[in-house]
Amino acid sequence: MRLKPEQTQFIKSTIARHFGEGARVWLFGSRVNEAKRGGDVDLYVQPEDAADCFHRRIRCLGALVEGLPYPVDLVVDDGTRELPIYRIAQLEGVRL
């Protein structure tokens, strides 16, 4: 995983602040591959509560972009449908 421990902690605390302490988050994409270089931070979140996910996602994304030196993609499972990216993130990603 190509993130520093303090960056991982920042991600986890930011997700918890916006989506609840019980929210689960996975890092997926190029940042989980040690052989790659660069790339954005791809995150998949299962919130504790799916209410108002759109607005919380926007606020959380803003905080993540401000606090990390990389571009961030934030995928949030709002519980309304099952998208293939959700399964890919869980199967190929690393739970933080």
N, C-alpha and C positions, 0 to 999 in steps of 0.2 A: 504494500500500500504506500503510495507516494504522497503522504501528508505527514507533517511534523505532529508529535503528540499534542502540542498546544493548539494546533489547528483542528485536530480531531475533537479535542475537548471544547473548543469554541463552537464547532458545528453542533455537537451534542447539546450543549447548554442553550444555544440559540433555538434549536428545534424544540427543546423542552419548554422554553419560554413562550413560544408561539403556538405550539400544538399540544402541550401538556406533558407532564412528567412521564406518562405512560406511552408516549409516542415512540414508535420504532423507526429507525433510520438506517438505510443502507447506502454505502458508497459503491458506485458501479462505473463502468466505462473505463477509459484509459488510465485513470488514477489508481486502479487496483492492479495494474500490470507493471511490475518493476522494470521490465525491459523497455518500456516506452518512455518518451520524454515529452514534457509540456502537457498540454491538454487542460480542459476545464474540469471542474468538480461537478460530477453528476450525482445527485442525491435523490433517493426515493424515500418518501415518508408515509407511514401509516399513522395518522393522527389518533390521539386518545379519543377525540370527539370530532366528528366530521362536520359539525355545524360551522357555517361561515368560512369554509376552507378557502374560498377565492381570496377574500380580503386578508386572511391570516397568511396565505401563501405570499401575497404581494409584500406585506410587511416583513415577513421572514426573509424573503429573497433580498430585499433591500439591506437588511442587517448583515446577511451573509456576504453580499457583494462589498459592503463597506469594510468588513472585518477580514476578508481573505484577499490575498494578492493574485487570485485567479478568477477567470469567469466562472459563474455558477449556473447550473441547470437544476431546477428544483421540480421534481415530479411528486405530486401529492395525490394520494388515493382518497378521493372524497366519498367513496362508497357507492357511487351512483352507477358504476359500470366496471367491468373487468377488462383492462387493456393489456395487450401483450407485453408492454414495457414493464408492467408491474412484476410479472413472472420472471422476465429476463433479469431485472434488478435483483430479485431475491435469489435466483439461481446462480448468477455470475458475480454478484456483488459481495461486499463484506459488510456485515452488520456492525454498526458502530455502537 
